[in-house]
Amino acid sequence: MDEDVAGLVTAALAGGSARARLLEAATASRTSRNADLDLILDDLATRAGVGDEASLELLLDLVHRLGLARSAIVPVVSDAASVDDVAQTTLMAVERNISSFAGRAKFRTWLFSIARNEALMSVRPRRAEPVAEPPETSARFSTVVAFRITMEALVDGLDEPYRETMRLQVFENLGYEEIATRLGVPIGTVRSRLAKARDLLWVAMKAEKAGERA
């Protein structure tokens, strides 16, 4: 790998102005179509694949900022809002599966496969779910209150930084940009943390259900 690019990646992971320089270099590389962008992405993906959280956050930030998944999504999904939704689920899929990236292909090739799969999943016909009868007002209110109490307890059980990030989205109804501003982190970091927090909540909810049945 080019030593200058490798050095820039290492410096960017330490934060500060080097991160901004890497983002500029990646953007310029995509415009000029030189090899630097792939070198940057492959380096970050390799580091993220062995558990480097900082590399994963920066990688997701680049995928989001540069819209790298959209070329795989747009041919399958026609609606603009749905394209954005699939781009978000692609980020989550990358976060879940990054440990499988072995570097045998370029990261962008690997990303294209994941994004296309997410796009195909989004347009696949789904079976209609049966609609339940609405409960009485008092029962519905009690259910909502109980759900909120349970959710607050589950969120409070998360480790930082996932707990605060999830609380801002779920209980303060903040969007990605607002959360990023509040916490002083990039949007890609917010997306990564929320994806991880959802996975942790899902595990916690399954454990709670299992405890109720025991």
KEDRENMAR-244779 format. One record per residue (C-alpha): residue number from 1; x, y, z. Coordinates in Angstrom, 3 decimals, always signed. Example, Ala and Ser with C-alpha at 12.3 -4.5 7.8 and 13.67 -1.06 7.14 Angstrom:
i; c1; c2; c3
1; +12.300; -4.500; +7.800
2; +13.670; -1.060; +7.140
//
This chain:
i; c1; c2; c3
1; +0.000; +0.000; +0.000
2; +1.132; +3.585; -0.716
3; +3.009; +4.762; +2.398
4; +1.600; +8.298; +2.142
5; -1.974; +6.994; +2.114
6; -1.267; +4.542; +4.940
7; +0.247; +7.349; +6.986
8; -2.743; +9.591; +6.315
9; -5.147; +6.872; +7.442
10; -3.190; +6.289; +10.634
11; -3.071; +10.013; +11.377
12; -6.792; +10.436; +10.604
13; -7.695; +7.748; +13.112
14; -6.003; +9.834; +15.779
15; -8.434; +12.669; +14.985
16; -7.813; +16.357; +14.454
17; -7.020; +17.995; +11.140
18; -5.706; +14.736; +9.628
19; -9.260; +13.387; +9.545
20; -10.395; +16.376; +7.495
21; -7.412; +15.914; +5.151
22; -8.320; +12.265; +4.635
23; -11.936; +13.179; +3.821
24; -10.699; +15.754; +1.312
25; -8.280; +13.246; -0.233
26; -11.017; +10.616; -0.527
27; -13.413; +13.093; -2.141
28; -10.759; +14.320; -4.584
29; -9.769; +10.749; -5.435
30; -13.332; +9.825; -6.287
31; -13.582; +12.826; -8.614
32; -10.243; +12.187; -10.326
33; -10.722; +8.392; -10.283
34; -7.209; +7.675; -9.000
35; -6.423; +4.714; -6.753
36; -6.200; +6.583; -3.437
37; -9.864; +6.118; -2.491
38; -9.670; +2.342; -2.816
39; -6.403; +2.295; -0.866
40; -8.019; +4.318; +1.931
41; -11.173; +2.202; +2.035
42; -9.313; -1.111; +1.888
43; -6.989; -0.055; +4.700
44; -9.859; +1.086; +6.926
45; -11.923; -2.030; +6.167
46; -9.004; -4.319; +6.998
47; -8.488; -2.570; +10.332
48; -12.227; -2.548; +11.057
49; -12.448; -6.234; +10.210
50; -10.188; -7.125; +13.119
51; -12.180; -5.043; +15.592
52; -10.860; -1.475; +15.284
53; -13.938; +0.622; +16.155
54; -12.345; +3.929; +15.116
55; -11.618; +2.519; +11.658
56; -15.189; +1.250; +11.352
57; -16.640; +4.635; +12.280
58; -14.444; +6.437; +9.764
59; -15.202; +3.840; +7.088
60; -18.966; +4.226; +7.576
61; -18.584; +8.008; +7.525
62; -16.836; +7.810; +4.134
63; -19.429; +5.414; +2.701
64; -22.190; +7.794; +3.809
65; -20.533; +11.083; +2.801
66; -19.504; +9.853; -0.644
67; -22.683; +7.877; -1.293
68; -20.625; +4.835; -2.186
69; -23.508; +2.372; -1.876
70; -25.924; +4.277; -4.099
71; -24.611; +2.931; -7.413
72; -25.725; -0.548; -6.319
73; -29.062; +0.633; -4.918
74; -30.439; +3.048; -7.529
75; -30.799; +0.473; -10.365
76; -32.989; -1.649; -8.072
77; -34.876; +0.930; -5.997
78; -36.592; +3.733; -7.896
79; -38.055; +5.828; -5.074
80; -35.609; +8.444; -3.750
81; -36.755; +8.122; -0.132
82; -36.431; +4.349; -0.331
83; -32.908; +4.716; -1.740
84; -31.965; +6.657; +1.392
85; -33.543; +3.996; +3.598
86; -31.647; +1.211; +1.844
87; -28.421; +3.214; +2.093
88; -29.007; +3.320; +5.854
89; -29.659; -0.422; +6.113
90; -26.517; -0.986; +4.043
91; -24.468; +0.906; +6.632
92; -25.946; -1.335; +9.313
93; -25.151; -4.439; +7.254
94; -21.569; -3.285; +6.777
95; -21.249; -2.768; +10.530
96; -22.639; -6.252; +11.229
97; -20.560; -8.059; +8.612
98; -17.270; -6.158; +8.520
99; -15.479; -9.009; +10.302
100; -16.041; -11.108; +7.161
101; -14.058; -8.683; +4.988
102; -10.869; -10.577; +4.189
103; -9.321; -8.193; +1.663
104; -9.454; -10.688; -1.191
105; -11.466; -8.135; -3.180
106; -11.601; -4.373; -2.955
107; -13.838; -2.990; -0.243
108; -15.996; -1.222; -2.837
109; -16.656; -4.555; -4.562
110; -17.609; -6.084; -1.217
111; -19.794; -3.050; -0.401
112; -21.537; -3.239; -3.800
113; -22.566; -6.835; -3.098
114; -23.983; -5.956; +0.318
115; -25.798; -2.847; -0.955
116; -27.344; -4.720; -3.878
117; -28.544; -7.457; -1.550
118; -30.127; -4.869; +0.767
119; -31.793; -3.229; -2.251
120; -33.200; -6.545; -3.486
121; -34.474; -7.334; +0.009
122; -36.245; -3.975; +0.146
123; -38.281; -4.616; -3.020
124; -39.031; -8.276; -2.342
125; -42.801; -8.802; -1.874
126; -43.750; -9.390; +1.733
127; -46.652; -11.399; +3.060
128; -49.396; -9.254; +4.548
129; -49.405; -9.359; +8.328
130; -52.760; -9.983; +10.056
131; -54.202; -6.836; +11.606
132; -55.115; -7.208; +15.248
133; -58.206; -5.635; +16.740
134; -57.382; -2.337; +18.481
135; -57.374; -2.605; +22.279
136; -59.488; -0.454; +24.559
137; -58.115; +3.040; +25.251
138; -57.090; +2.281; +28.838
139; -55.388; -0.978; +27.843
140; -53.626; +0.725; +24.953
141; -52.390; +3.499; +27.238
142; -51.116; +0.979; +29.786
143; -49.321; -0.920; +27.042
144; -47.640; +2.235; +25.754
145; -46.548; +3.223; +29.266
146; -45.248; -0.282; +29.980
147; -43.371; -0.353; +26.671
148; -41.738; +3.018; +27.371
149; -40.697; +1.954; +30.870
150; -39.252; -1.288; +29.496
151; -37.459; +0.511; +26.675
152; -35.992; +3.087; +29.067
153; -34.679; +0.278; +31.270
154; -33.154; -1.515; +28.283
155; -31.544; +1.647; +26.913
156; -30.202; +2.540; +30.360
157; -28.564; -0.885; +30.413
158; -26.458; -0.110; +27.335
159; -22.812; +0.839; +27.689
160; -21.636; +4.253; +26.570
161; -21.439; +5.696; +23.967
162; -24.406; +3.639; +22.743
163; -26.710; +4.568; +25.655
164; -26.592; +8.348; +25.184
165; -26.787; +8.113; +21.387
166; -29.870; +5.884; +21.538
167; -31.557; +8.026; +24.192
168; -31.216; +11.100; +21.992
169; -32.905; +9.311; +19.099
170; -35.611; +7.375; +20.958
171; -36.582; +9.715; +23.766
172; -35.663; +13.156; +22.407
173; -36.623; +12.341; +18.792
174; -33.435; +13.856; +17.386
175; -32.273; +13.143; +13.843
176; -28.810; +11.973; +12.858
177; -27.488; +15.491; +12.211
178; -28.896; +16.810; +15.504
179; -27.376; +13.913; +17.445
180; -24.043; +14.427; +15.707
181; -24.104; +18.124; +16.656
182; -25.106; +17.399; +20.256
183; -22.351; +14.812; +20.734
184; -19.741; +16.527; +18.573
185; -19.126; +13.493; +16.362
186; -19.536; +12.792; +12.613
187; -22.881; +11.516; +11.305
188; -21.187; +8.267; +10.310
189; -20.264; +7.734; +13.956
190; -23.880; +8.325; +14.992
191; -25.108; +5.784; +12.426
192; -22.542; +3.226; +13.550
193; -23.391; +3.674; +17.223
194; -27.146; +3.432; +16.598
195; -26.709; +0.291; +14.512
196; -24.680; -1.305; +17.304
197; -27.159; -0.084; +19.940
198; -30.078; -1.666; +18.046
199; -28.243; -4.984; +17.902
200; -27.556; -4.806; +21.646
201; -31.189; -3.894; +22.390
202; -32.428; -6.798; +20.292
203; -30.248; -9.202; +22.283
204; -31.457; -7.641; +25.562
205; -35.127; -7.872; +24.543
206; -34.764; -11.527; +23.554
207; -33.096; -12.242; +26.884
208; -35.922; -10.474; +28.734
209; -38.579; -12.466; +26.841
210; -36.752; -15.695; +27.631
211; -36.712; -14.701; +31.307
212; -40.459; -14.065; +31.267
213; -41.130; -17.532; +29.848
214; -38.826; -19.254; +32.354
//
